């Protein structure tokens, strides 16, 4: 079912939060610390999911919207023109515009396999992506495997504790188990993909970052199970820290203007929730 | 916990099964039908997980062990030398030796994203892999997305109903939900990745194929959560149809001799369980 629907209560409680600056002091993970400080400095909690069809389009888009975002989220396995120059080019843009890179790989295999998938192959994700993420379905060995590769490089891992899609299995005890796994790896796990951490029962360190996909100003859904929520509700009611916006920006007639609009909506929501 | 441990009861019941030939008549999916008939014709239920470090090594190995196997399982994202010729070369070997290709991608994203990941990118998995698999964590939209791409090409999808790794979340209600999702897509879902379907409570069509990873003659585990089970137990007690063997073969001193040994162990177990 649509868990977001439950948020439409008449008088929702506003999730009380710490500043991003303070939360930077609560993490052991380099990537999380960098991100908290970046968001505070640049005044943006907008991550753009740039699900365009080619690497060429992605690079053009990243250079345009770079000034508005804290994170560029990629799916490198969507681009037929991915090549060895991709990572270096994206890292240059990340330095130029002060954003971080998040390859949304959703690793989901056993520990021994993800070691190779993260470090090698055509994509060599660990070489250029500051942040990646993993499902906990295989058990904790997936974190051990990714950590072998990512920790020495100063990378950060997000665990998928919840998803925005209809009928997701990532809820209830599954979410609680993700919280417990994150607590065991404070050096490498930097946060969660989540939809409503304000409702979580289990305790979690406020050094962990909450990032929420499926954000669109209009709300609604697509024909393949995606369910949208607004920036204001995601930050203020659901207790998230970073809004992840995809089609609302990259499919907009003017992606830069749209990114600026989402940036303002996300930042205003954060400031008003402090 | 190690669910396999429960199988070590003093007098295990032997899972009663139909012949592969008969089960070919019970499926609507082209890939499943082809696989049932291939196994019966070639007298092998051995799938090799060829997790070598390069595409070059994979091609060499596939040509060597091809005569022993029903399926070659790949992880194309492990090979730094993957190129546009990979799929065609592998399909030639599949035709030469009469085996099918299974790219173990473990798709795990929302419907809209997996459409691109399956059809496009550098790997273009749908163009050369007969079989692929998906986690059900995102909800049923992932099947809708993959089906848009795979069904017109006559492909088959395996749902990960259980995993062989320690502490996996794919158990209990999660497994039952996978059974229900498969039942809604008999044209495209061809079976399951599973570890003990003989113990499942929910009903499932016998046209669906059960494939089990984590198989090694010695049993045991690795240091990253993998747990091994023997071919005999996997087929006879756990009720699986296809044994997936990785390090037991590709890391063996003589992979061809080892493949022949696993093939015999798997086939003998099947025949004795009929």
Interface residues (C-beta under 8 A of the other chain):
Chain A: X51 X53 X75 X76 X77 X78 X79 X80 X82 X104 X106 X108 X109 X110 X111 X112 X113 X115 X116 X117 X120 X121 X122 X123 X124 X135 X136 X137 X138 X139 X140 X141 X142 X144 X145 X160 X163 X164 X165 X166 X167 X168 X169 X170 X174 X177 X222 X224 X225 X226
Chain B: X51 X53 X75 X76 X77 X78 X79 X80 X82 X104 X106 X108 X109 X110 X111 X112 X113 X115 X116 X117 X120 X121 X122 X123 X124 X135 X136 X137 X138 X139 X140 X141 X142 X144 X145 X160 X163 X164 X165 X166 X167 X168 X169 X170 X174 X177 X222 X224 X225 X226
